[in-house]
């Protein structure tokens, strides 16, 4: 790891405020269907716990995160994990932080016994789609015009990466 490459590590409870601030600063209709997040003390709550997050830290500052969770609560679906959040500080986009986080999520999912990692991305979010494709994800399906955002209908693209050889 070079000096200008972030360290990827599991999130800690004390990271909650920094992650919430990063999440709020990075919010955009390019990638989000939910309303902009309000200022809050922590990104963590009952459904979003530190063990679901990996963070990218550079020079002692959190500059990104990825959240991955079970795809569903069903035992028969236990082998599938899903990325449900990827965020990179805007000043560092294009420098490989997102790729490091996605690859770390793949490794963590594989280490936890997953055979497949899935995600959903808005059809108009070309930068994210290209990142996921570079990380080995392929489109498994598209829900056409699934969301109405800023007066435009936007596709919901489902992507996946196999984690087995």
QUIZIKA-V909871 format. One line per field, one symbol per residue. psi: psi as a letter, one per 30 degrees, with the letter a starting at -180 (. if undefined). Layout:
psi=???
This chain:
psi=klfgklkklklleffeeeeeeeeeefkkfefkfllkklklekfkaefjleffkklkkkhgkkgllkkklkelgkefgfgklkkhkkkkkefgkgggeeeeeeeeeeeeeefggkfkkllkkkegieeeeeeeefggklkflkjkhfkjkhgkkkkjkkllkkgl.
